[in-house]
């Protein structure tokens, strides 16, 4: 699909096509890396901090779960 989109873009006179993201397979198209800033602006301002807190709590829960399930050393 990317190849078809690139062909269509070229036919329409476009000189650049953003493949978005980095992957080795994209290099075969003769790409060059361009760093672009990522700006996040959620519709509701409180959502981004809440999402970050939820992600952190998830990973804390994962670590605690693994710690609780880890075999305890025997006291023999």
SEZA-423365 format. One record per atom (N, C-alpha, C): residue in one letter; x, y, z; chain; atom name; residue number from 0. Coordinates in pm, 1 decimal. Example, Ala and Ser with C-alpha at 12.3 -4.5 7.8 and 13.67 -1.06 7.14 Angstrom:
! SEZA-423365
<rec senu="a" xx="1319.0" yy="-569.0" zz="780.0" gumi="A" torlo="N" volum="0"/>
<rec senu="a" xx="1230.0" yy="-450.0" zz="780.0" gumi="A" torlo="CA" volum="0"/>
<rec senu="a" xx="1320.0" yy="-330.0" zz="780.0" gumi="A" torlo="C" volum="0"/>
<rec senu="s" xx="1285.0" yy="-225.0" zz="708.0" gumi="A" torlo="N" volum="1"/>
<rec senu="s" xx="1367.0" yy="-106.0" zz="714.0" gumi="A" torlo="CA" volum="1"/>
<rec senu="s" xx="1290.0" yy="3.0" zz="787.0" gumi="A" torlo="C" volum="1"/>
***
This chain:
! SEZA-423365
<rec senu="x" xx="81.5" yy="-118.6" zz="0.0" gumi="A" torlo="N" volum="0"/>
<rec senu="x" xx="0.0" yy="0.0" zz="0.0" gumi="A" torlo="CA" volum="0"/>
<rec senu="x" xx="86.5" yy="125.9" zz="0.0" gumi="A" torlo="C" volum="0"/>
<rec senu="x" xx="198.1" yy="121.2" zz="75.5" gumi="A" torlo="N" volum="1"/>
<rec senu="x" xx="285.8" yy="238.2" zz="75.6" gumi="A" torlo="CA" volum="1"/>
<rec senu="x" xx="339.3" yy="265.8" zz="-64.0" gumi="A" torlo="C" volum="1"/>
<rec senu="x" xx="379.9" yy="159.3" zz="-132.8" gumi="A" torlo="N" volum="2"/>
<rec senu="x" xx="436.8" yy="177.1" zz="-266.8" gumi="A" torlo="CA" volum="2"/>
<rec senu="x" xx="333.0" yy="239.1" zz="-360.3" gumi="A" torlo="C" volum="2"/>
<rec senu="x" xx="209.5" yy="192.5" zz="-355.1" gumi="A" torlo="N" volum="3"/>
<rec senu="x" xx="102.6" yy="247.0" zz="-438.1" gumi="A" torlo="CA" volum="3"/>
<rec senu="x" xx="79.0" yy="394.1" zz="-403.7" gumi="A" torlo="C" volum="3"/>
<rec senu="x" xx="77.3" yy="425.2" zz="-274.7" gumi="A" torlo="N" volum="4"/>
<rec senu="x" xx="55.9" yy="563.9" zz="-232.3" gumi="A" torlo="CA" volum="4"/>
<rec senu="x" xx="169.3" yy="653.5" zz="-280.3" gumi="A" torlo="C" volum="4"/>
<rec senu="x" xx="293.7" yy="602.0" zz="-274.8" gumi="A" torlo="N" volum="5"/>
<rec senu="x" xx="407.5" yy="680.9" zz="-323.0" gumi="A" torlo="CA" volum="5"/>
<rec senu="x" xx="397.2" yy="706.5" zz="-472.9" gumi="A" torlo="C" volum="5"/>
<rec senu="x" xx="355.4" yy="605.4" zz="-548.8" gumi="A" torlo="N" volum="6"/>
<rec senu="x" xx="340.6" yy="622.7" zz="-693.4" gumi="A" torlo="CA" volum="6"/>
<rec senu="x" xx="233.7" yy="727.1" zz="-724.4" gumi="A" torlo="C" volum="6"/>
<rec senu="x" xx="121.9" yy="719.5" zz="-653.8" gumi="A" torlo="N" volum="7"/>
<rec senu="x" xx="14.1" yy="816.7" zz="-674.7" gumi="A" torlo="CA" volum="7"/>
<rec senu="x" xx="60.4" yy="958.0" zz="-639.5" gumi="A" torlo="C" volum="7"/>
<rec senu="x" xx="131.0" yy="970.2" zz="-527.6" gumi="A" torlo="N" volum="8"/>
<rec senu="x" xx="179.4" yy="1102.2" zz="-485.1" gumi="A" torlo="CA" volum="8"/>
<rec senu="x" xx="275.8" yy="1159.6" zz="-588.0" gumi="A" torlo="C" volum="8"/>
<rec senu="x" xx="363.6" yy="1074.9" zz="-640.8" gumi="A" torlo="N" volum="9"/>
<rec senu="x" xx="460.6" yy="1121.2" zz="-741.0" gumi="A" torlo="CA" volum="9"/>
<rec senu="x" xx="389.2" yy="1167.8" zz="-867.2" gumi="A" torlo="C" volum="9"/>
<rec senu="x" xx="286.3" yy="1092.3" zz="-909.9" gumi="A" torlo="N" volum="10"/>
<rec senu="x" xx="209.3" yy="1131.9" zz="-1029.0" gumi="A" torlo="CA" volum="10"/>
<rec senu="x" xx="141.0" yy="1267.1" zz="-1009.7" gumi="A" torlo="C" volum="10"/>
<rec senu="x" xx="104.6" yy="1297.1" zz="-885.3" gumi="A" torlo="N" volum="11"/>
<rec senu="x" xx="36.5" yy="1423.6" zz="-857.3" gumi="A" torlo="CA" volum="11"/>
<rec senu="x" xx="133.9" yy="1537.8" zz="-830.2" gumi="A" torlo="C" volum="11"/>
<rec senu="x" xx="264.9" yy="1510.2" zz="-847.4" gumi="A" torlo="N" volum="12"/>
<rec senu="x" xx="364.3" yy="1616.0" zz="-834.8" gumi="A" torlo="CA" volum="12"/>
<rec senu="x" xx="420.7" yy="1636.5" zz="-694.9" gumi="A" torlo="C" volum="12"/>
<rec senu="x" xx="388.9" yy="1548.2" zz="-602.7" gumi="A" torlo="N" volum="13"/>
<rec senu="x" xx="443.2" yy="1562.6" zz="-467.3" gumi="A" torlo="CA" volum="13"/>
<rec senu="x" xx="585.9" yy="1510.4" zz="-464.1" gumi="A" torlo="C" volum="13"/>
<rec senu="x" xx="672.4" yy="1580.1" zz="-392.7" gumi="A" torlo="N" volum="14"/>
<rec senu="x" xx="813.3" yy="1540.3" zz="-389.9" gumi="A" torlo="CA" volum="14"/>
<rec senu="x" xx="854.6" yy="1473.3" zz="-259.8" gumi="A" torlo="C" volum="14"/>
<rec senu="x" xx="768.9" yy="1474.0" zz="-159.5" gumi="A" torlo="N" volum="15"/>
<rec senu="x" xx="800.5" yy="1403.8" zz="-34.3" gumi="A" torlo="CA" volum="15"/>
<rec senu="x" xx="682.2" yy="1317.7" zz="6.6" gumi="A" torlo="C" volum="15"/>
<rec senu="x" xx="714.3" yy="1211.7" zz="79.0" gumi="A" torlo="N" volum="16"/>
<rec senu="x" xx="611.8" yy="1121.2" zz="131.4" gumi="A" torlo="CA" volum="16"/>
<rec senu="x" xx="658.2" yy="1077.4" zz="269.2" gumi="A" torlo="C" volum="16"/>
<rec senu="x" xx="579.0" yy="1103.5" zz="369.9" gumi="A" torlo="N" volum="17"/>
<rec senu="x" xx="615.8" yy="1072.2" zz="507.7" gumi="A" torlo="CA" volum="17"/>
<rec senu="x" xx="576.8" yy="928.6" zz="539.8" gumi="A" torlo="C" volum="17"/>
<rec senu="x" xx="678.3" yy="843.5" zz="561.2" gumi="A" torlo="N" volum="18"/>
<rec senu="x" xx="652.6" yy="703.7" zz="596.4" gumi="A" torlo="CA" volum="18"/>
<rec senu="x" xx="621.5" yy="686.9" zz="744.8" gumi="A" torlo="C" volum="18"/>
<rec senu="x" xx="636.9" yy="790.0" zz="823.6" gumi="A" torlo="N" volum="19"/>
<rec senu="x" xx="605.0" yy="790.5" zz="966.4" gumi="A" torlo="CA" volum="19"/>
<rec senu="x" xx="670.7" yy="676.6" zz="1042.5" gumi="A" torlo="C" volum="19"/>
<rec senu="x" xx="759.5" yy="711.6" zz="1129.7" gumi="A" torlo="N" volum="20"/>
<rec senu="x" xx="826.9" yy="611.6" zz="1211.7" gumi="A" torlo="CA" volum="20"/>
<rec senu="x" xx="953.9" yy="561.0" zz="1146.1" gumi="A" torlo="C" volum="20"/>
<rec senu="x" xx="1029.6" yy="484.5" zz="1222.4" gumi="A" torlo="N" volum="21"/>
<rec senu="x" xx="1156.0" yy="430.9" zz="1173.0" gumi="A" torlo="CA" volum="21"/>
<rec senu="x" xx="1150.1" yy="279.6" zz="1165.7" gumi="A" torlo="C" volum="21"/>
<rec senu="x" xx="1187.8" yy="225.3" zz="1055.9" gumi="A" torlo="N" volum="22"/>
<rec senu="x" xx="1201.1" yy="80.2" zz="1041.5" gumi="A" torlo="CA" volum="22"/>
<rec senu="x" xx="1302.7" yy="54.5" zz="930.9" gumi="A" torlo="C" volum="22"/>
<rec senu="x" xx="1378.5" yy="-52.0" zz="945.5" gumi="A" torlo="N" volum="23"/>
<rec senu="x" xx="1483.3" yy="-82.0" zz="847.6" gumi="A" torlo="CA" volum="23"/>
<rec senu="x" xx="1428.0" yy="-101.6" zz="706.8" gumi="A" torlo="C" volum="23"/>
<rec senu="x" xx="1307.7" yy="-160.4" zz="694.5" gumi="A" torlo="N" volum="24"/>
<rec senu="x" xx="1255.3" yy="-186.4" zz="559.7" gumi="A" torlo="CA" volum="24"/>
<rec senu="x" xx="1230.4" yy="-57.3" zz="481.7" gumi="A" torlo="C" volum="24"/>
<rec senu="x" xx="1210.1" yy="52.4" zz="551.9" gumi="A" torlo="N" volum="25"/>
<rec senu="x" xx="1182.8" yy="179.6" zz="484.5" gumi="A" torlo="CA" volum="25"/>
<rec senu="x" xx="1306.9" yy="236.5" zz="416.7" gumi="A" torlo="C" volum="25"/>
<rec senu="x" xx="1424.0" yy="194.2" zz="460.5" gumi="A" torlo="N" volum="26"/>
<rec senu="x" xx="1548.3" yy="246.7" zz="404.0" gumi="A" torlo="CA" volum="26"/>
<rec senu="x" xx="1565.2" yy="207.7" zz="257.3" gumi="A" torlo="C" volum="26"/>
<rec senu="x" xx="1502.5" yy="97.3" zz="214.2" gumi="A" torlo="N" volum="27"/>
<rec senu="x" xx="1516.7" yy="54.6" zz="74.6" gumi="A" torlo="CA" volum="27"/>
<rec senu="x" xx="1449.7" yy="151.8" zz="-22.7" gumi="A" torlo="C" volum="27"/>
<rec senu="x" xx="1367.0" yy="241.1" zz="28.5" gumi="A" torlo="N" volum="28"/>
<rec senu="x" xx="1301.9" yy="340.4" zz="-56.0" gumi="A" torlo="CA" volum="28"/>
<rec senu="x" xx="1387.3" yy="465.6" zz="-73.1" gumi="A" torlo="C" volum="28"/>
<rec senu="x" xx="1511.8" yy="462.4" zz="-22.2" gumi="A" torlo="N" volum="29"/>
<rec senu="x" xx="1600.8" yy="577.9" zz="-34.8" gumi="A" torlo="CA" volum="29"/>
<rec senu="x" xx="1563.3" yy="691.0" zz="58.7" gumi="A" torlo="C" volum="29"/>
<rec senu="x" xx="1521.4" yy="656.5" zz="177.9" gumi="A" torlo="N" volum="30"/>
<rec senu="x" xx="1477.3" yy="758.0" zz="273.9" gumi="A" torlo="CA" volum="30"/>
<rec senu="x" xx="1595.2" yy="824.5" zz="342.8" gumi="A" torlo="C" volum="30"/>
<rec senu="x" xx="1568.1" yy="935.1" zz="405.4" gumi="A" torlo="N" volum="31"/>
<rec senu="x" xx="1663.1" yy="996.3" zz="497.2" gumi="A" torlo="CA" volum="31"/>
<rec senu="x" xx="1584.8" yy="1036.0" zz="621.5" gumi="A" torlo="C" volum="31"/>
<rec senu="x" xx="1651.2" yy="1023.7" zz="736.1" gumi="A" torlo="N" volum="32"/>
<rec senu="x" xx="1584.1" yy="1048.0" zz="863.9" gumi="A" torlo="CA" volum="32"/>
<rec senu="x" xx="1564.5" yy="1197.1" zz="888.5" gumi="A" torlo="C" volum="32"/>
<rec senu="x" xx="1445.2" yy="1231.4" zz="931.0" gumi="A" torlo="N" volum="33"/>
<rec senu="x" xx="1412.3" yy="1367.8" zz="969.3" gumi="A" torlo="CA" volum="33"/>
<rec senu="x" xx="1343.6" yy="1359.6" zz="1104.5" gumi="A" torlo="C" volum="33"/>
<rec senu="x" xx="1397.6" yy="1428.8" zz="1203.1" gumi="A" torlo="N" volum="34"/>
<rec senu="x" xx="1337.6" yy="1428.6" zz="1335.7" gumi="A" torlo="CA" volum="34"/>
<rec senu="x" xx="1226.4" yy="1532.7" zz="1339.4" gumi="A" torlo="C" volum="34"/>
<rec senu="x" xx="1109.3" yy="1488.1" zz="1382.0" gumi="A" torlo="N" volum="35"/>
<rec senu="x" xx="993.9" yy="1577.1" zz="1391.6" gumi="A" torlo="CA" volum="35"/>
<rec senu="x" xx="947.5" yy="1581.0" zz="1536.9" gumi="A" torlo="C" volum="35"/>
<rec senu="x" xx="913.1" yy="1697.3" zz="1588.1" gumi="A" torlo="N" volum="36"/>
<rec senu="x" xx="862.7" yy="1703.2" zz="1725.6" gumi="A" torlo="CA" volum="36"/>
<rec senu="x" xx="722.2" yy="1643.2" zz="1732.6" gumi="A" torlo="C" volum="36"/>
<rec senu="x" xx="691.6" yy="1584.0" zz="1845.0" gumi="A" torlo="N" volum="37"/>
<rec senu="x" xx="559.2" yy="1526.6" zz="1866.8" gumi="A" torlo="CA" volum="37"/>
<rec senu="x" xx="485.9" yy="1614.6" zz="1966.5" gumi="A" torlo="C" volum="37"/>
<rec senu="x" xx="376.3" yy="1669.1" zz="1924.2" gumi="A" torlo="N" volum="38"/>
<rec senu="x" xx="295.9" yy="1754.2" zz="2010.9" gumi="A" torlo="CA" volum="38"/>
<rec senu="x" xx="165.1" yy="1683.4" zz="2041.9" gumi="A" torlo="C" volum="38"/>
<rec senu="x" xx="137.3" yy="1669.7" zz="2169.6" gumi="A" torlo="N" volum="39"/>
<rec senu="x" xx="11.8" yy="1608.3" zz="2211.3" gumi="A" torlo="CA" volum="39"/>
<rec senu="x" xx="-75.3" yy="1714.9" zz="2275.4" gumi="A" torlo="C" volum="39"/>
<rec senu="x" xx="-195.5" yy="1727.8" zz="2225.2" gumi="A" torlo="N" volum="40"/>
<rec senu="x" xx="-290.3" yy="1822.4" zz="2283.3" gumi="A" torlo="CA" volum="40"/>
<rec senu="x" xx="-426.0" yy="1753.4" zz="2289.2" gumi="A" torlo="C" volum="40"/>
<rec senu="x" xx="-453.1" yy="1690.3" zz="2402.2" gumi="A" torlo="N" volum="41"/>
<rec senu="x" xx="-580.5" yy="1619.6" zz="2412.3" gumi="A" torlo="CA" volum="41"/>
<rec senu="x" xx="-698.4" yy="1716.9" zz="2412.7" gumi="A" torlo="C" volum="41"/>
<rec senu="x" xx="-812.0" yy="1665.6" zz="2371.5" gumi="A" torlo="N" volum="42"/>
<rec senu="x" xx="-933.3" yy="1747.2" zz="2368.4" gumi="A" torlo="CA" volum="42"/>
<rec senu="x" xx="-967.0" yy="1797.8" zz="2508.2" gumi="A" torlo="C" volum="42"/>
<rec senu="x" xx="-950.6" yy="1710.4" zz="2606.5" gumi="A" torlo="N" volum="43"/>
<rec senu="x" xx="-975.3" yy="1746.1" zz="2745.7" gumi="A" torlo="CA" volum="43"/>
<rec senu="x" xx="-840.4" yy="1749.9" zz="2816.0" gumi="A" torlo="C" volum="43"/>
<rec senu="x" xx="-799.7" yy="1865.8" zz="2865.4" gumi="A" torlo="N" volum="44"/>
<rec senu="x" xx="-666.5" yy="1887.3" zz="2920.2" gumi="A" torlo="CA" volum="44"/>
<rec senu="x" xx="-623.1" yy="1790.0" zz="3028.0" gumi="A" torlo="C" volum="44"/>
<rec senu="x" xx="-717.7" yy="1738.0" zz="3103.6" gumi="A" torlo="N" volum="45"/>
<rec senu="x" xx="-682.3" yy="1649.5" zz="3214.7" gumi="A" torlo="CA" volum="45"/>
<rec senu="x" xx="-649.9" yy="1507.5" zz="3167.0" gumi="A" torlo="C" volum="45"/>
<rec senu="x" xx="-684.4" yy="1474.4" zz="3044.0" gumi="A" torlo="N" volum="46"/>
<rec senu="x" xx="-669.2" yy="1336.6" zz="2996.9" gumi="A" torlo="CA" volum="46"/>
<rec senu="x" xx="-523.9" yy="1291.7" zz="2985.3" gumi="A" torlo="C" volum="46"/>
<rec senu="x" xx="-434.7" yy="1375.8" zz="2937.9" gumi="A" torlo="N" volum="47"/>
<rec senu="x" xx="-295.3" yy="1334.3" zz="2921.6" gumi="A" torlo="CA" volum="47"/>
<rec senu="x" xx="-230.4" yy="1301.5" zz="3055.7" gumi="A" torlo="C" volum="47"/>
<rec senu="x" xx="-239.7" yy="1389.3" zz="3157.3" gumi="A" torlo="N" volum="48"/>
<rec senu="x" xx="-182.2" yy="1351.7" zz="3286.8" gumi="A" torlo="CA" volum="48"/>
<rec senu="x" xx="-247.7" yy="1226.5" zz="3345.6" gumi="A" torlo="C" volum="48"/>
<rec senu="x" xx="-378.5" yy="1212.4" zz="3328.2" gumi="A" torlo="N" volum="49"/>
<rec senu="x" xx="-447.8" yy="1093.4" zz="3380.6" gumi="A" torlo="CA" volum="49"/>
<rec senu="x" xx="-397.9" yy="967.7" zz="3310.0" gumi="A" torlo="C" volum="49"/>
<rec senu="x" xx="-375.1" yy="977.5" zz="3181.4" gumi="A" torlo="N" volum="50"/>
<rec senu="x" xx="-325.6" yy="862.2" zz="3105.5" gumi="A" torlo="CA" volum="50"/>
<rec senu="x" xx="-185.6" yy="823.8" zz="3152.0" gumi="A" torlo="C" volum="50"/>
<rec senu="x" xx="-101.1" yy="924.2" zz="3174.5" gumi="A" torlo="N" volum="51"/>
<rec senu="x" xx="34.3" yy="896.7" zz="3221.8" gumi="A" torlo="CA" volum="51"/>
<rec senu="x" xx="32.3" yy="832.1" zz="3359.9" gumi="A" torlo="C" volum="51"/>
<rec senu="x" xx="-54.2" yy="879.1" zz="3447.6" gumi="A" torlo="N" volum="52"/>
<rec senu="x" xx="-67.1" yy="819.3" zz="3581.4" gumi="A" torlo="CA" volum="52"/>
<rec senu="x" xx="-116.9" yy="676.1" zz="3569.9" gumi="A" torlo="C" volum="52"/>
<rec senu="x" xx="-215.5" yy="652.7" zz="3484.8" gumi="A" torlo="N" volum="53"/>
<rec senu="x" xx="-268.9" yy="517.2" zz="3466.6" gumi="A" torlo="CA" volum="53"/>
<rec senu="x" xx="-161.3" yy="422.5" zz="3414.5" gumi="A" torlo="C" volum="53"/>
<rec senu="x" xx="-80.0" yy="468.7" zz="3320.9" gumi="A" torlo="N" volum="54"/>
<rec senu="x" xx="27.4" yy="384.6" zz="3267.3" gumi="A" torlo="CA" volum="54"/>
<rec senu="x" xx="127.9" yy="350.6" zz="3376.0" gumi="A" torlo="C" volum="54"/>
<rec senu="x" xx="164.8" yy="447.9" zz="3456.1" gumi="A" torlo="N" volum="55"/>
<rec senu="x" xx="260.0" yy="422.6" zz="3564.9" gumi="A" torlo="CA" volum="55"/>
<rec senu="x" xx="201.4" yy="325.2" zz="3666.7" gumi="A" torlo="C" volum="55"/>
<rec senu="x" xx="75.4" yy="343.2" zz="3703.7" gumi="A" torlo="N" volum="56"/>
<rec senu="x" xx="11.4" yy="251.5" zz="3798.8" gumi="A" torlo="CA" volum="56"/>
<rec senu="x" xx="3.3" yy="110.5" zz="3743.0" gumi="A" torlo="C" volum="56"/>
<rec senu="x" xx="-20.5" yy="97.8" zz="3614.9" gumi="A" torlo="N" volum="57"/>
<rec senu="x" xx="-25.4" yy="-34.2" zz="3552.6" gumi="A" torlo="CA" volum="57"/>
<rec senu="x" xx="107.6" yy="-105.6" zz="3570.6" gumi="A" torlo="C" volum="57"/>
<rec senu="x" xx="218.2" yy="-36.0" zz="3539.1" gumi="A" torlo="N" volum="58"/>
<rec senu="x" xx="349.9" yy="-100.3" zz="3549.4" gumi="A" torlo="CA" volum="58"/>
<rec senu="x" xx="388.9" yy="-127.9" zz="3693.7" gumi="A" torlo="C" volum="58"/>
<rec senu="x" xx="348.9" yy="-42.6" zz="3785.9" gumi="A" torlo="N" volum="59"/>
<rec senu="x" xx="373.7" yy="-71.0" zz="3928.0" gumi="A" torlo="CA" volum="59"/>
<rec senu="x" xx="297.9" yy="-196.9" zz="3967.6" gumi="A" torlo="C" volum="59"/>
<rec senu="x" xx="174.7" yy="-209.1" zz="3922.7" gumi="A" torlo="N" volum="60"/>
<rec senu="x" xx="95.5" yy="-329.5" zz="3950.2" gumi="A" torlo="CA" volum="60"/>
<rec senu="x" xx="158.1" yy="-453.9" zz="3890.5" gumi="A" torlo="C" volum="60"/>
<rec senu="x" xx="210.8" yy="-442.8" zz="3769.8" gumi="A" torlo="N" volum="61"/>
<rec senu="x" xx="277.0" yy="-556.7" zz="3705.7" gumi="A" torlo="CA" volum="61"/>
<rec senu="x" xx="397.8" yy="-602.0" zz="3787.3" gumi="A" torlo="C" volum="61"/>
<rec senu="x" xx="477.9" yy="-506.1" zz="3831.0" gumi="A" torlo="N" volum="62"/>
<rec senu="x" xx="597.3" yy="-540.5" zz="3909.9" gumi="A" torlo="CA" volum="62"/>
<rec senu="x" xx="559.0" yy="-603.4" zz="4042.9" gumi="A" torlo="C" volum="62"/>
<rec senu="x" xx="457.5" yy="-547.9" zz="4107.9" gumi="A" torlo="N" volum="63"/>
<rec senu="x" xx="415.1" yy="-603.8" zz="4236.9" gumi="A" torlo="CA" volum="63"/>
<rec senu="x" xx="360.1" yy="-744.2" zz="4219.3" gumi="A" torlo="C" volum="63"/>
<rec senu="x" xx="284.9" yy="-765.7" zz="4113.2" gumi="A" torlo="N" volum="64"/>
<rec senu="x" xx="229.5" yy="-898.3" zz="4085.9" gumi="A" torlo="CA" volum="64"/>
<rec senu="x" xx="341.2" yy="-999.7" zz="4064.8" gumi="A" torlo="C" volum="64"/>
<rec senu="x" xx="442.6" yy="-962.0" zz="3988.8" gumi="A" torlo="N" volum="65"/>
<rec senu="x" xx="556.1" yy="-1051.6" zz="3965.6" gumi="A" torlo="CA" volum="65"/>
<rec senu="x" xx="631.4" yy="-1077.2" zz="4095.2" gumi="A" torlo="C" volum="65"/>
<rec senu="x" xx="645.7" yy="-974.8" zz="4176.6" gumi="A" torlo="N" volum="66"/>
<rec senu="x" xx="716.8" yy="-989.2" zz="4303.5" gumi="A" torlo="CA" volum="66"/>
<rec senu="x" xx="641.6" yy="-1083.6" zz="4396.8" gumi="A" torlo="C" volum="66"/>
<rec senu="x" xx="508.4" yy="-1070.2" zz="4400.9" gumi="A" torlo="N" volum="67"/>
<rec senu="x" xx="428.5" yy="-1156.2" zz="4488.8" gumi="A" torlo="CA" volum="67"/>
<rec senu="x" xx="426.6" yy="-1300.6" zz="4441.3" gumi="A" torlo="C" volum="67"/>
<rec senu="x" xx="435.7" yy="-1321.8" zz="4310.7" gumi="A" torlo="N" volum="68"/>
<rec senu="x" xx="432.7" yy="-1457.5" zz="4255.5" gumi="A" torlo="CA" volum="68"/>
<rec senu="x" xx="570.4" yy="-1523.2" zz="4254.5" gumi="A" torlo="C" volum="68"/>
<rec senu="x" xx="675.2" yy="-1445.3" zz="4277.1" gumi="A" torlo="N" volum="69"/>
<rec senu="x" xx="811.1" yy="-1500.4" zz="4272.4" gumi="A" torlo="CA" volum="69"/>
<rec senu="x" xx="828.8" yy="-1603.8" zz="4383.1" gumi="A" torlo="C" volum="69"/>
<rec senu="x" xx="898.7" yy="-1713.3" zz="4352.9" gumi="A" torlo="N" volum="70"/>
<rec senu="x" xx="921.1" yy="-1814.5" zz="4456.2" gumi="A" torlo="CA" volum="70"/>
<rec senu="x" xx="1003.8" yy="-1756.5" zz="4570.6" gumi="A" torlo="C" volum="70"/>
<rec senu="x" xx="959.3" yy="-1784.3" zz="4691.4" gumi="A" torlo="N" volum="71"/>
<rec senu="x" xx="1029.3" yy="-1736.2" zz="4809.6" gumi="A" torlo="CA" volum="71"/>
<rec senu="x" xx="1140.6" yy="-1833.8" zz="4845.4" gumi="A" torlo="C" volum="71"/>
<rec senu="x" xx="1258.0" yy="-1784.2" zz="4882.8" gumi="A" torlo="N" volum="72"/>
<rec senu="x" xx="1366.9" yy="-1874.9" zz="4921.1" gumi="A" torlo="CA" volum="72"/>
<rec senu="x" xx="1329.7" yy="-1951.6" zz="5047.7" gumi="A" torlo="C" volum="72"/>
<rec senu="x" xx="1364.8" yy="-2078.4" zz="5048.3" gumi="A" torlo="N" volum="73"/>
<rec senu="x" xx="1332.6" yy="-2160.2" zz="5165.7" gumi="A" torlo="CA" volum="73"/>
<rec senu="x" xx="1427.7" yy="-2125.5" zz="5279.2" gumi="A" torlo="C" volum="73"/>
<rec senu="x" xx="1379.3" yy="-2137.2" zz="5399.9" gumi="A" torlo="N" volum="74"/>
<rec senu="x" xx="1460.5" yy="-2102.6" zz="5517.2" gumi="A" torlo="CA" volum="74"/>
<rec senu="x" xx="1522.9" yy="-2226.8" zz="5579.9" gumi="A" torlo="C" volum="74"/>
<rec senu="x" xx="1545.7" yy="-2331.3" zz="5500.7" gumi="A" torlo="N" volum="75"/>
<rec senu="x" xx="1605.9" yy="-2455.6" zz="5553.3" gumi="A" torlo="CA" volum="75"/>
<rec senu="x" xx="1748.5" yy="-2437.8" zz="5589.5" gumi="A" torlo="C" volum="75"/>
***
